[in-house]
Amino acid sequence: MNPLKKLFKQTAIYGLATVLPRMLSFLLVPIYTSVMPPGTYGEVTLIFTWFAIFNIFLAYGMETAFFRFYKDSENKKKVVSTALISLGVSSFIFLILGLLFKTTIATGLNIELRFMNYVLCILVLDALVIIPFAWLRANEKPIRYAIVKTLNVALNLGFNLFFLILLPNLATGENTGFFGKLYVPNFEISYILISNLIASSVTLLLMLRVYLGRAYVFDSDLWKRMITYAMPIMVAGIAFTINEVFDKYLLSELLPPDIAKSEMGKYAACYKLALFMTLFATAFRMGIEPFFFSHSDTKNPQKAYAQITNYFVVLGSIILLAVVVFADILKQWFVLNSSYWDAMSVVPIIVLASFFLGIYHNLSVWYKVTDRTKFGAYISLIGAVLTIVINVALIQYFSYVASAIATLVAYGTMMLLSFYFGRMYYPIPYNFRKIIFYLGISILFSIISFYIFDRNLYVGIPLLLIFLGLVYKLEIDNLKKVFVK
């Protein structure tokens, strides 16, 4: 099969595995915003901010290292068992230390102590399935990957619906019955964490097959090489996560206490509308990461990498403009409480920032296939510093708008730096005229539709149709080669 056709086929399946679960997860936003005020939703956002950060620490780059060494190893079973043992031991140590010092940790993270047991268990369960999921991707089993991922979030969504929507109604007037005993008023955050805990537990049970029936061998020399490769990935991951979620924490700390969590809740809810771009970029990355490594030794892989980036920019430009044009409709579907809508002004900025991040991931092939992962760490750290500095300097003046601008500047800078260094160490023949053309037109039309004409659909829809017409005229032949046999 044509390598690009194979890539897009796997990306479509991994996209389903990523998009469908996250779309199910996205349905939690209207549930949360309908049953919780912005302040309470802000507390939930803070907890999930720390989830994102600690997930990176607990993975410590081992997933990407697994791909790198699994591809070239003659003894693939040894790579799997070494990675499983490494993450298993580190997760166990984290759980023990977390339980011993949970009071101190809760105080430092500004999380209520009653939530800590849930948080620690969810983090460990999620860490234990990192290598099993990576194993499925490395062995090109996207269907199984998609089923388990989808089931995870379906369970999460189902239990959220039960605890937050159905249970309060079932418990009404039945305080002595089963549902009355099960229901606890003002227990929404705990119910959300319990739902996550159940979903994560079932996911680990479904992935136990990768653990069982295996002759475990820990190769210390292999582990040292994997850790050396993984550490810059972890640093980059931490920096990425700071760019992605740390602005919510800074809002909670730098704004006046009486409005901090409310403003953070509004920002987090409207931020979710950028999920459509995030889903596309993530699905694309899930497909291209194994592709990068498996085709790095083929003849002229740079040409394929350049084509991939071109297609990403074309499709991403369409998504950018479509989300911006229909932002007012999307908010009514997914952010049900109008008290959250004050933060809608940040949506185009966040969507564009997510697009820049997706382009960066495509450009990052050069340091992954040349084993220069330290550059990924350096670039990501620069982005993280920009995120923190801009937020700290401007939040007190512009609130969540400062956070959105910081995210855009950070990801834009990372994209440009990756291109600059990639051109030095691993030149790839990108079609810059095409990339700049599509990106520029999409941004221009988005500004006209959202800011100049105030989201007027009579202006936005024609602009979107014009852009689609341009793409069709210029790209239809190329896209047919990939998507049509």
WOGI-V77163 format. One line per field, one symbol per residue. ss: DSSP state (H for helix, E for strand, C for the rest). psi: psi as a letter, one per 20 degrees, with the letter a starting at -180 (. if undefined). burial: I if it has 9 or more other ideal C-beta (glycine too) atoms within 8 Angstrom, else O. A space follows every 50 residues. Layout:
ss->???
psi->???
burial->???
This chain:
ss->CCHHHHHHHHHHHHHHHHHHHHHHHHHHHHHHHHHCCHHHHHHHHHHHHH HHHHHHHHHCCHHHHHHHHHHHCCCHHHHHHHHHHHHHHHHHHHHHHHHH CHHHHHHHHCCCHHHHHHHHHHHHHHHHCHHHHHHHHHCCCHHHHHHHHH HHHHHHHHHHHHHHHHHHHHHCCCCCCHHHHHCCCCCHHHHHHHHHHHHH HHHHHHHHHHHCCCCCCCCHHHHHHHHHHHHHHHHHHHHHHHHHHHHHHH HHHHCCCCCHHHHHHHHHHHHHHHHHHHHHHHHHHHHHHHHHHHCCCCCC HHHHHHHHHHHHHHHHHHHHHHHHHCHHHHHHHHCCCHHHHHHHHHHHHH HHHHHHHHHHHHHCHHHHHCCCHHHHHHHHHHHHHHHHHHHHHHHHHHCH HHHHHHHHHHHHHHHHHHHHHHHHHCCCCCCHHHHHHHHHHHHHHHHHHH HHCCCCHHHHHHHHHHHHHHHHHHHHHHHHHHHCC
psi->qphhggghghhgghgghgggghhghhihghggihiqrhgghhgghgghgh ggghhgghhljhghhggghhgiqhnhhhgghggggghgghgggggghghh khggggghikpphiihggggggggghhijggghhggghjlmhgggggggg hghggggghggghhggghhhipjlhiaghhhhppqkkggghghgghgggh ghggghjhhhhqkpoppoohgggghgghhhghgggggggghghgihhggh ghhiqphiighghhggghghhhijhhgggghggghhhhghggghjhjrpl hhgghggghghggghhhggghggggkghghhhhhnhoiiiihjhiighgh ghghgggggghghihgigijklihhhggghhgggggggggghhigihjci hhgggggggghgggghgggghhhghmppmqnhggghgggggggghggggg hgjlkohiggghgghgghgggghhihgghhhgip.
burial->OOIIIIIIIIIIIIIIIIIIIIIIIIIIIIIIIOOIIIIIIIIIIIIIII IIIIIIIIIIIIIIIIIIIIIOIOOOIIIIIIIIIIIIOIIIOIIOOIIO OIOOIIOOOOIOOOIIOIIIIIIIIIIIIIIIIIIIIIOOOIOOIIOIII IIIIIIIOIIIIIIIOIIOIIOOIOOOOIIOOIOOOOIIIIIIIIIIIII IIIIOIIOOIOOOIOOOIOOOIIOIIIOIIIIIIIIIIIIIIIOIIIIII IIOIIOOOOIIIIIIIIIIIIIIIIIIIIIIIIIIIIIIIIIIOIOOOOO IIOIIIIIIIIIIIIIIIIIIIIIIIIIOIIOOIIOIOOIIOIIOIIIII IIIIIIIIIIIIIIIIIIIOOIIOIIIOIIIIIIOIIIOIIIOIIOOOII IIIIIIIIIIIIIIIOIIIOIIOOIIOIOIOOOIIOOIIOIIIOIIIIII OOIOIOIOIIIOIIOIIIOIIOOOIOOOIOOIOOO
